[in-house]
Amino acid sequence: MGVPWYSILRENAQRIKDSGFTHVWFPPPSDSLAYEGYLPRKLNVLDSKYGSASELRDVIQALSALEIIAIADIVINHRVGNLSYADFEEPSFGDFGVAKNDEYSGRKSFNLDSGEGYDPARDLDHKNPEVSNAIITWMNDVLKNPTKAGFSGWRYD
């Protein structure tokens, strides 16, 4: 399979600094159905096709030591289930986390999607406090936490 992308970045941290870069934009870091990370499955699981959670933390620490800021690309409008369309895990917020106008035929919330619809995944209801609190917790307690990842910020997909 080759060397994971996170290891390649870590090995080249000084070259990145010497080239004048001040920020590195990371692809979505969570477990995903899609290779690139844009169909997030388990948000709290930071093992991805790019490398393991520990490799992610190591590269962010290496970049940070060189005063390079790590930015995560995060996908919060939609999500896929673990084994079915809406069996969300890590974190779990049940079927009522799916927006009312999503094409999913199971139980849904009473609120319309606040973003654009995306057929390959379930559109999330951000007005549902369980959904919004789970995403805020993931962003602050997982992504920004230096013992788990250590990102300085994010770009919303």
C-alpha positions in Angstrom: 0.0 0.0 0.0 2.9 2.3 0.5 3.8 4.9 3.0 0.8 6.7 4.6 0.4 10.4 3.6 0.7 11.6 7.2 4.2 10.0 7.4 5.3 11.6 4.1 4.2 15.0 5.5 6.0 14.5 8.8 9.2 13.4 7.0 9.0 16.6 4.9 8.0 19.1 7.6 11.3 21.0 7.4 11.1 21.1 3.6 7.6 22.5 3.9 8.9 25.2 6.3 11.9 26.0 4.1 9.6 26.4 1.1 7.8 29.2 3.0 4.5 27.5 3.9 2.8 28.8 7.0 -0.2 26.5 6.9 -1.0 23.0 5.8 -4.5 22.1 4.8 -5.3 18.4 5.7 -8.0 16.3 4.0 -10.9 15.2 6.2 -9.2 13.2 9.0 -12.1 11.0 10.1 -13.0 7.4 9.1 -14.8 7.7 5.8 -16.6 5.5 3.3 -14.8 7.5 0.5 -11.1 7.2 0.1 -10.7 11.0 0.1 -12.6 11.4 3.3 -15.7 13.3 2.1 -18.2 10.7 3.1 -17.5 10.7 6.9 -18.7 7.6 8.8 -17.2 7.8 12.3 -16.1 11.3 13.1 -14.3 10.5 16.4 -12.2 7.8 14.7 -9.1 9.5 13.2 -7.8 6.5 11.4 -8.2 7.2 7.7 -6.7 6.2 4.3 -4.1 8.9 5.0 -2.7 7.2 8.1 -3.4 6.3 11.7 -4.6 8.7 14.4 -1.1 8.6 15.9 0.5 9.4 12.6 -1.9 12.3 12.2 -1.0 13.6 15.7 2.8 13.1 15.0 2.7 15.2 11.8 0.7 18.0 13.4 3.2 18.1 16.3 6.1 18.2 13.8 4.6 21.0 11.8 3.6 22.9 15.0 7.1 22.7 16.3 8.1 24.5 13.1 5.3 27.1 13.6 3.3 25.7 10.7 -0.5 25.7 11.3 -2.5 22.6 10.6 -6.0 23.1 9.3 -8.5 20.3 8.9 -11.0 20.1 6.1 -14.2 19.0 7.9 -17.4 17.6 6.5 -20.4 18.5 8.8 -23.4 18.8 6.5 -23.7 15.1 5.7 -22.7 11.7 7.0 -23.0 8.0 6.1 -24.0 5.3 8.5 -21.8 2.5 9.7 -23.7 -0.5 8.3 -26.8 1.1 7.0 -28.0 4.6 5.9 -28.3 6.2 9.3 -26.8 4.0 12.0 -24.4 6.7 13.1 -21.6 5.8 15.5 -18.7 7.7 17.0 -20.7 9.9 17.8 -24.2 8.5 17.6 -27.2 10.7 17.3 -29.9 8.4 15.8 -32.2 8.7 12.9 -33.6 12.0 14.1 -30.3 13.6 13.2 -31.3 13.2 9.5 -32.9 16.4 8.0 -36.6 16.2 7.1 -36.1 16.7 3.3 -33.3 14.1 3.0 -34.1 11.2 0.5 -33.6 8.7 3.4 -36.9 6.7 3.9 -36.4 6.0 7.6 -37.1 8.2 10.7 -36.1 11.8 10.3 -36.2 15.1 12.2 -38.8 17.8 11.8 -36.3 20.3 10.5 -35.3 20.9 6.9 -31.7 20.7 5.7 -29.9 24.0 6.4 -27.3 23.3 3.6 -27.4 21.8 0.2 -28.7 18.2 -0.2 -26.2 15.5 -1.0 -27.7 12.2 -2.2 -24.7 9.8 -1.4 -25.0 10.6 2.3 -27.6 11.6 4.9 -28.1 15.4 5.3 -27.8 16.3 8.9 -30.2 18.4 10.9 -28.1 21.1 12.6 -31.1 22.5 14.4 -31.2 19.2 16.4 -29.2 19.9 19.6 -28.0 16.3 19.7 -26.4 16.8 16.3 -25.0 20.2 16.8 -23.6 19.4 20.3 -22.0 16.2 18.9 -20.3 18.1 16.1 -19.1 20.9 18.4 -17.7 18.3 20.8 -15.9 16.5 18.0 -14.4 19.8 16.7 -13.2 20.9 20.2 -12.5 17.7 22.1 -11.1 15.6 19.3 -9.8 17.8 16.4 -8.3 20.7 18.5 -7.2 18.4 21.3 -3.4 18.0 21.0 -3.5 14.5 22.6 -5.9 13.4 19.8 -5.1 15.5 16.8 -4.1 19.1 17.5 -5.5 21.1 14.6 -5.5 24.9 15.0 -8.6 25.4 12.8 -10.7 24.0 10.0 -12.2 24.6 6.6 -15.9 23.7 6.3 -16.8 21.5 3.3 
